Amino acid sequence: GFSYLDVFESEARLMSFIKKKFPESNGFGVSEFLPTRSQVEVIERMETDLDRFFDLLKVTFDEGGYESEEFGDFFTAATSYVEGLRSGKGMVGTDIQEFADRLAGPMAGVIGEFGGRFWSLCSIDLSVEQALEISDSQENATLFSQLSFLNKTLNSHREALLFFGAFSMLLVIGTILIVFGWRKGGLIVLFPIAGGGLAIGICSFLFGELNMFHLVGCFLGGAISLDYALFTIESYSRKGMIPHSVWLSAGTTSASFLALGLSSIPVVQSLGSMVVLLAGITLLLLHVSSTYLSKKLSE
């Protein structure tokens, strides 16, 4: 902010928001013992009544059995503060700056000023998930945790990849169904979908949790498998077998992506293994079903 009071005001709003959203969280900030902009504005509005307030406070102390003279230092400091407000000097220009200048060691990092901009630090006990939720809901919130920031970035990439990849595949599948009809087009689409389901299951069994590159491999392998299925189903409809061009393409593709699947780099391994499994399983299903498909398509 442009003053300590503005900074403390923002910090107080943040602390209040977090404690309302996560009541079990524990936090501490300098705004709990230093004045905020709104608090000073309230005091300034009460300026004309403060002298009378201090007199009434002394009377209240005396009536309550306390000797108001014992609180002389408090009343002196309070009167000086009011005089500072009246003379145009506030906590910003005097007391808070003096307090900040006196801080030393690690405490000097609690509040400060650089290049005309003021800042303060607060500490709040939150989980990574809670911090990410606050970062998503607050436009000006910035995560300094590299791991959290990386997870957030990769998650947005995964969502974008899933959306555009699924949209593209649905567009291709819809085109196939329109061009080849529901019967033949459905068979062309069926085998890559079945191969994809089996490939995902095998990868989950072998590698555990799937990552973004498994998803990339799924879309890439699905496109290759659709190509194989299209040429094979078209050949079966003419009472032929799987074309030699398809076998040759499958061989070169499998060899290339198998090399990636054997890599020691996990992301490369994920991509290669998914493509090899999906394309290979789809071609195997097409070959096993050759007799049935040739008979059904020739009817």
Secondary structure, DSSP 8 states (H G I E B T S, - for coil): --SHHHHHHHHHHHHHHHHHH-TT--EEEGGGTS--HHHHHHHHHTHHHHHHHHHHHHHHHHHTT--GGGGHHHHHHHHHHHHHHHTT--TTTTHHHHHHHH--GGGGGSEEEETTEEEE-EEE---HHHHHHHHHH-TT-----HHHHHHHHHHHHHHHHHHHHHHHHHHHHHHHHHHHHHHHHHHHHHHHHHHHHHHHHHHHHHHSS--HHHHHHHHHHHHHHHHHHHHHHHHHTTT--S-HHHHHHHHHHHHHHHHHHT-SSHHHHHHHHHHHHHHHHHHHHHHHTHHHHHHHHH-
